[in-house]
Amino acid sequence: MAAPDDARLLDAYSQTVVQAVERVSPSVVNIETRRAVPKGQPARDPRVFGGSASGFIFTPDGFILTNSHVVHGAESIHVTRTDGQTREARLVGDDPETDLAIVRVGPDSLFAAELGDSGAVRVGQVAIAIGNPYGFQTSVTAGVVSALGRSLRAQSGRLIDNIIQTDAALNPGNSGGPLVNSRGEVIGVNTAVIMPAQGLCFAIGINTAKFVAARLIRDGVVTRSYIGVGGQTVPVARKVSRFHQLSVESGVLVLSTEQGGPAEQAGVQLGDIIVGFNNHPISGIDDLQQQLTEQQVGVPSQITVLRRTEKLNLEARPMASPNSVFAKG
């Protein structure tokens, strides 16, 4: 039997989870999709060509975030809210490179989840995965943030950087649902579980999702340039930051470079830390990705890197991404 203090702590933890779930669950929806039967294959079981997953409303006028793999290629999309109402949804846009998509059921006045800041997430903090896999009910699992800065290969084959790893198990159908903190703020979009490994579940940081969502709502697609690096956000030693008079105390550690890509041609090396791009401070993956717009294609651009104790300015010409690359900078 738990000691009184232990019981109070457990109860406080339970209350935290309950309150967070109650705050965000009205925004969580079930998403059902149907796809065309491939040519030459009989449609004996239509469920084979459909799917069920989750998403969440993030604007009062009905924009919903979910995974690209949930809705990509769907002929029809239906959304069921927790009150049981089912409506047909329209695909606004999807981005396979980040496994994110936007659908809409508006323009009703709907309950929207509050979006947090994935840049403020810390290892060890409470993480709650919420889904609506079947409609009419909410599925909840809770755990902690296990690691930050992970990479995950999207179905497109590209790596998505800056992924949040959590041990909050993803139940079947929870893909596309929100990962929230103890305040009920969305910090990520649940996207994958590694099988058969236990406790390896991943979510796309909400800061990445905000950027992608804005582009999808505006244009329906995310057009990008790229320099051909893969990396993760890392801290920069304060004394190094001060010595080089940097305005950031973190940057992008280069873990890989694409052979023959713009970064490699410019002289970027493994282990370099990117801290600037065209005089814009780069404190992490999100900053670098947001600088790599379609306007940068073919334009000489300055990449500022830290290499051991040196600060170097290298010139690269970003290329047009063949598949709207976002996972790599």
N, C-alpha and C positions, 0 to 999 in steps of 0.2 A: 504494500500500500504506500502511495506517495506521501511524503511529508507535506505538512500544510503549506510551506513556502513553495515546494515544487508544484503542488496543486494550483496555487495562485498563479505561478508563472505559466503553467500549461493553460490555465483558463485565460490569461492575458493574451497568450499567443493565439488561442482559438478565437478570441474576440477580435483580434487584429485581422485574422483571415476572414472571418464572417463579415466584418464591416467593409473590408475591401471588396469582397465578392458582391455584397448587397449594393455597393456603390456603382459597380461597373456592369453587373450581369444584365440589366435591362437593355444595354446596348449590344449584347452578344446575340448573333443570329446563326441559324442553320442555313447552309447553302446547298441546294440540290441541283445537279447539272445533268444534262443529257447530251450525248454526242451521237453523230451519225454512225451507222453501222458500216465498217469498211467494206469495200466492194468484194463480192464473192464470198462473204461470210454471212450465214443466216442469222437473223435476229431472234433466235430462240429464247434468249434470256436478256431482255433489255437492260437489266441491272448491270450487265457486264460493261455496258457503254454509258453508264451514268456514275455519279459519285455523290458522296455526302461529306461535307466538311463544315467549317465554321468561319465566321468573319465578325467584324464589329463596326457599328455605326460610329463615325468620328466627326460628322457634322450634322446639325439639326435638320438640314435639307436632304438627308438621305444618302450621302456618300458612305460607302462601306469598304473597308480594307480587308483583303484576304490574300491568299497565295495565288500566284500565277498558275501553278500546276493544278489548282482546283478548277479554274474557269477557262484556261487556255483551250481554244478549239471547241468550246461548248456551243451547241445549237440553241439550247434554252437554259436559263438560270432562274431558279425560284428561291426566294428568301423567306424563311419562317422566323418570326420574332418569338420571344419568350411568352407572349400572350396568346400564341397560337395562330396569329394572323399570317397568312401566306400570300406573297405577291410576286409577280414576275419582275425580274430585275434586268437592267440594261448594262452591258459591259461598257465601261467608260474607257478602259485601257488596261493593258497588262505588260509587265516587264519581266520576261523570263530570266534576265541576267541577275535580278535580285529576288526572284520568286515572289514578286508583289503584284497585286492587281487591285483595281477599283471597279466596283459595280455600284449601281444606284437604284434606289426604290422611291426616291423623292417625288415631288417636293414637300411631302408632309413635314410637320414639325415633330421631329423624333428625338428621343433621348440619345445624346451623344456621349461617348466615353471621353474622359479627360486625358490628353496626351502629355506624358511626362518628358523627361530628359534622359536619354540613354547614356549621355556623356557623364552623368552624375552617378551612374550605377557603380556599386562596389561589390567585390567578391565577398560572399558571406551574408549579404542582405536577403531578406525574405523575397521569394519569387512565387507568384501564384499564376498557374496556367488555367484559363477558363475557356470552355468551348460549349457549343450547342449542337452536338453531333446528330441528334435525331429530331430536334424541334421539341417544343413544349417543356424542355428541361435544361438545366445547366449542369455541366460536368466540371468539377473543380479538383485540381491537385495542387499541393503546396510543397515547397522545398526552399532551397537557397540558390543564389547565383554561384555556380561552381567555378567559372572562369570567364574571362573577357578577352576580346581580341582574337577569338578563334576564326578559322576559315572553314567554309563549307562549300562543297561543289554543287552548284545548281544543276537542274536537269539539262540545261543548255550546255553544260560542260565547263562553264566558267566558275571561278572561285568567288564566293561572296566573302568579303573580309569583314572584320569587326563584329563577328557573331557573338551573341550571349549564350553561354552554356549554363544549363541549370539541371538540377536533379528532380525538378517538378515533372513527373511523368506525363507524357502526352498520350492520352487515351485515343483510341480510334475515332476519327472524325473531329478531333480538336485542332487539326492543322488549319491555320488561318485565324485562329482565335487570339485574343490578347494575352500577353504576359504582363502582369501588373505588380506594382510594389505594394508595400504595406498601407499606403494611402489610397490605393485604388487607381493610381495613375498608370497608364499604359507605358511600359518601357520597352516592349518588343512585340513582334508578330511571330507566333509559334509556327515553325516551318518543318521540323524534321526530328525524328528519333533514330538513332543508330541501332540497328538490330544485328546480332542478338545481344549487343552490349547493354548492360543495365545502367541506368542513370545518366545516359548521354543524350540529352535533349537540347535542341537549339532554337533560338529565336533571332530574327533580324531586328537590330536596334531601331527604336522608334525614330531616332534622328534621321537615319537613312530612309525610313518609310515616309517621313514628312516630306523630304526632298522629292522622292519619287512620286508621291501622291500629288504634289503640286504640279509636277510636269505632266502627269497622266491626265489630270483634270483639265489642264490648259491645252495640251496638244494631243492627248491620246497615246503618245509614245514618249520615250525618253531618248533623245538624240545626244550622243556623246562623242568626244574625242578621247584618246587614251595615249599614255606614254609607255605602257608595257611594263609596269612593275606590280608586284604583289607584296603586301606587307601588313603591318599592324601598328596600331598606335602604342607608343612607348613614352615614358617620361624622359626628359632631358635633365641632366644634373644641373642644379641651380647655379653652381659656380661656372659651368660651361655656358649656360644661358646668359649670365651676367657678363662674362668675359667677351662674348660676341655681341652683346647688346641686343639680344633677341627679345621679342615681345611675347614669346611663347615659352612654356616650360615642358612641352611635349612635342612629338613629331611622328613621322611615319618611318618605321624601321623597314628597310628594303630587304625582303626575304627571298625575292626572285626577280629576275629580269627576263623579258621575252627576247629570245635570240633575234638580233637584227632590228629590234624595236627602237623607238625613239630614245628611250632612257639609256639603253645599252650603247647606242651610237653616240649619245652625249657624254658617255663616260661614267654614268651612275654605276656604282658597285654594290655588291651584297654587303650588308652591314652599314651602309650609309643611312643617315637619318634625314629625311626631307623635312625642312622647317620653313620653306618659302617657295612660292610659285608666282612669278611675275610681280614680285614685291608684296604679295599678299601673304600674311603669316599662315603657316600650315601647322596646326596643332594636332591633327589626326587625320584618319582616313576620310571622314566626312568632309573636312575642309578641302582636301585634295580633289575629291570626286566632284565637288561643287564648282571647282575652278575649271574642270575639264569639260567645257561646253562645246557645242558644235562650232562656235565662233573661233575656237583655238586651232582648228584643223589647218595644218600647214603653216601656222604662224610661228616665227621664232619666239621661243618662250624660255625664260630664265628659271632654272630649278636651283634652289639654294639647299645645299646639303651640309651636314656635319660628318666629317670623316676623321674618326679619332679626335684629335684636338683641333683640327683645321675646319674652317668654314669655306666652302667652295661654291662658286656660281657657275653652273653648267648650262649650255644652250641646247635645247631640244626643239624639235618640230613635231608637236602632237599629230597623230594620224587619225583619220576617220575610223571609228570602230566598225568592223564588219558586222557585228551583231549587237550594236549599242552596248559595248562593254562598260560595265559599272563596277563589277566585282574587282577588277584590277584597275589601278589608276592609270 
